[in-house]
Amino acid sequence: WFVEGVSVDSSKVLGRGSFGTVCLGEWLGCPVAVKKPHDIFFDKSVSENESRGILKTFAREVNILFQLIPL
């Protein structure tokens, strides 16, 4: 779910949610929304089960967003 070649302007925050902050970015000359995950995704003190639950919920969100993209 990581895309190479994206430039991000972290000063242009589009929104904040339960999984991270969304900033304006650019990819292949087009404006895009880029989500920077919250630090909890990388927190070693979170249990493996809790970490899996967070990742599963985030994956569901990504799948929903992909369904919004016209192909």
CNS distance restraints for C-alpha pairs under 8 A (distance, minus, plus):
assign (resid   5 and name CA) (resid  27 and name CA) 6.38 0.50 0.50
assign (resid   5 and name CA) (resid  28 and name CA) 7.63 0.50 0.50
assign (resid   6 and name CA) (resid  25 and name CA) 6.60 0.50 0.50
assign (resid   6 and name CA) (resid  26 and name CA) 5.66 0.50 0.50
assign (resid   6 and name CA) (resid  27 and name CA) 4.78 0.50 0.50
assign (resid   6 and name CA) (resid  28 and name CA) 7.74 0.50 0.50
assign (resid   7 and name CA) (resid  25 and name CA) 5.40 0.50 0.50
assign (resid   7 and name CA) (resid  26 and name CA) 5.26 0.50 0.50
assign (resid   7 and name CA) (resid  27 and name CA) 6.68 0.50 0.50
assign (resid   8 and name CA) (resid  23 and name CA) 6.86 0.50 0.50
assign (resid   8 and name CA) (resid  24 and name CA) 6.15 0.50 0.50
assign (resid   8 and name CA) (resid  25 and name CA) 4.15 0.50 0.50
assign (resid   8 and name CA) (resid  26 and name CA) 6.53 0.50 0.50
assign (resid   8 and name CA) (resid  34 and name CA) 7.10 0.50 0.50
assign (resid   9 and name CA) (resid  23 and name CA) 6.50 0.50 0.50
assign (resid   9 and name CA) (resid  24 and name CA) 5.75 0.50 0.50
assign (resid   9 and name CA) (resid  25 and name CA) 5.79 0.50 0.50
assign (resid  10 and name CA) (resid  23 and name CA) 5.66 0.50 0.50
assign (resid  10 and name CA) (resid  24 and name CA) 7.15 0.50 0.50
assign (resid  11 and name CA) (resid  23 and name CA) 7.54 0.50 0.50
assign (resid  12 and name CA) (resid  23 and name CA) 5.57 0.50 0.50
assign (resid  12 and name CA) (resid  24 and name CA) 5.64 0.50 0.50
assign (resid  13 and name CA) (resid  21 and name CA) 7.15 0.50 0.50
assign (resid  13 and name CA) (resid  22 and name CA) 5.94 0.50 0.50
assign (resid  13 and name CA) (resid  23 and name CA) 4.37 0.50 0.50
assign (resid  13 and name CA) (resid  24 and name CA) 6.50 0.50 0.50
assign (resid  14 and name CA) (resid  21 and name CA) 7.83 0.50 0.50
assign (resid  14 and name CA) (resid  22 and name CA) 5.43 0.50 0.50
assign (resid  14 and name CA) (resid  23 and name CA) 5.18 0.50 0.50
assign (resid  14 and name CA) (resid  24 and name CA) 6.50 0.50 0.50
assign (resid  14 and name CA) (resid  33 and name CA) 7.72 0.50 0.50
assign (resid  15 and name CA) (resid  21 and name CA) 6.03 0.50 0.50
assign (resid  15 and name CA) (resid  22 and name CA) 5.19 0.50 0.50
assign (resid  15 and name CA) (resid  23 and name CA) 7.11 0.50 0.50
assign (resid  16 and name CA) (resid  20 and name CA) 6.01 0.50 0.50
assign (resid  16 and name CA) (resid  21 and name CA) 4.40 0.50 0.50
assign (resid  16 and name CA) (resid  22 and name CA) 6.00 0.50 0.50
assign (resid  17 and name CA) (resid  21 and name CA) 6.26 0.50 0.50
assign (resid  17 and name CA) (resid  22 and name CA) 7.95 0.50 0.50
assign (resid  19 and name CA) (resid  37 and name CA) 5.65 0.50 0.50
assign (resid  19 and name CA) (resid  38 and name CA) 5.82 0.50 0.50
assign (resid  19 and name CA) (resid  58 and name CA) 6.97 0.50 0.50
assign (resid  20 and name CA) (resid  35 and name CA) 6.08 0.50 0.50
assign (resid  20 and name CA) (resid  36 and name CA) 5.32 0.50 0.50
assign (resid  20 and name CA) (resid  37 and name CA) 4.16 0.50 0.50
assign (resid  20 and name CA) (resid  38 and name CA) 4.63 0.50 0.50
assign (resid  21 and name CA) (resid  35 and name CA) 5.54 0.50 0.50
assign (resid  21 and name CA) (resid  36 and name CA) 5.29 0.50 0.50
assign (resid  21 and name CA) (resid  37 and name CA) 6.62 0.50 0.50
assign (resid  21 and name CA) (resid  38 and name CA) 7.29 0.50 0.50
assign (resid  22 and name CA) (resid  33 and name CA) 6.21 0.50 0.50
assign (resid  22 and name CA) (resid  34 and name CA) 5.32 0.50 0.50
assign (resid  22 and name CA) (resid  35 and name CA) 4.29 0.50 0.50
assign (resid  22 and name CA) (resid  36 and name CA) 6.28 0.50 0.50
assign (resid  23 and name CA) (resid  33 and name CA) 5.77 0.50 0.50
assign (resid  23 and name CA) (resid  34 and name CA) 5.24 0.50 0.50
assign (resid  23 and name CA) (resid  35 and name CA) 6.43 0.50 0.50
assign (resid  23 and name CA) (resid  36 and name CA) 7.76 0.50 0.50
assign (resid  24 and name CA) (resid  31 and name CA) 6.96 0.50 0.50
assign (resid  24 and name CA) (resid  32 and name CA) 6.06 0.50 0.50
assign (resid  24 and name CA) (resid  33 and name CA) 5.06 0.50 0.50
assign (resid  24 and name CA) (resid  34 and name CA) 6.18 0.50 0.50
assign (resid  25 and name CA) (resid  31 and name CA) 5.76 0.50 0.50
assign (resid  25 and name CA) (resid  32 and name CA) 5.03 0.50 0.50
assign (resid  25 and name CA) (resid  33 and name CA) 5.78 0.50 0.50
assign (resid  25 and name CA) (resid  34 and name CA) 5.96 0.50 0.50
assign (resid  26 and name CA) (resid  30 and name CA) 5.38 0.50 0.50
assign (resid  26 and name CA) (resid  31 and name CA) 4.56 0.50 0.50
assign (resid  26 and name CA) (resid  32 and name CA) 5.43 0.50 0.50
assign (resid  27 and name CA) (resid  31 and name CA) 6.52 0.50 0.50
assign (resid  27 and name CA) (resid  32 and name CA) 6.59 0.50 0.50
assign (resid  37 and name CA) (resid  41 and name CA) 6.72 0.50 0.50
assign (resid  39 and name CA) (resid  43 and name CA) 6.32 0.50 0.50
assign (resid  40 and name CA) (resid  46 and name CA) 7.57 0.50 0.50
assign (resid  41 and name CA) (resid  51 and name CA) 7.13 0.50 0.50
assign (resid  41 and name CA) (resid  54 and name CA) 7.72 0.50 0.50
assign (resid  41 and name CA) (resid  55 and name CA) 7.82 0.50 0.50
assign (resid  46 and name CA) (resid  50 and name CA) 6.41 0.50 0.50
assign (resid  46 and name CA) (resid  51 and name CA) 6.24 0.50 0.50
assign (resid  47 and name CA) (resid  51 and name CA) 6.05 0.50 0.50
assign (resid  48 and name CA) (resid  52 and name CA) 6.12 0.50 0.50
assign (resid  49 and name CA) (resid  53 and name CA) 6.24 0.50 0.50
assign (resid  50 and name CA) (resid  54 and name CA) 6.24 0.50 0.50
assign (resid  51 and name CA) (resid  55 and name CA) 6.17 0.50 0.50
assign (resid  52 and name CA) (resid  56 and name CA) 5.96 0.50 0.50
assign (resid  53 and name CA) (resid  57 and name CA) 6.20 0.50 0.50
assign (resid  54 and name CA) (resid  58 and name CA) 6.16 0.50 0.50
assign (resid  55 and name CA) (resid  59 and name CA) 6.02 0.50 0.50
assign (resid  56 and name CA) (resid  60 and name CA) 6.32 0.50 0.50
assign (resid  57 and name CA) (resid  61 and name CA) 6.45 0.50 0.50
assign (resid  58 and name CA) (resid  62 and name CA) 6.33 0.50 0.50
assign (resid  59 and name CA) (resid  63 and name CA) 6.20 0.50 0.50
assign (resid  60 and name CA) (resid  64 and name CA) 6.30 0.50 0.50
assign (resid  61 and name CA) (resid  65 and name CA) 6.32 0.50 0.50
assign (resid  62 and name CA) (resid  66 and name CA) 6.22 0.50 0.50
assign (resid  63 and name CA) (resid  67 and name CA) 6.41 0.50 0.50
assign (resid  64 and name CA) (resid  68 and name CA) 6.80 0.50 0.50
assign (resid  65 and name CA) (resid  69 and name CA) 6.96 0.50 0.50
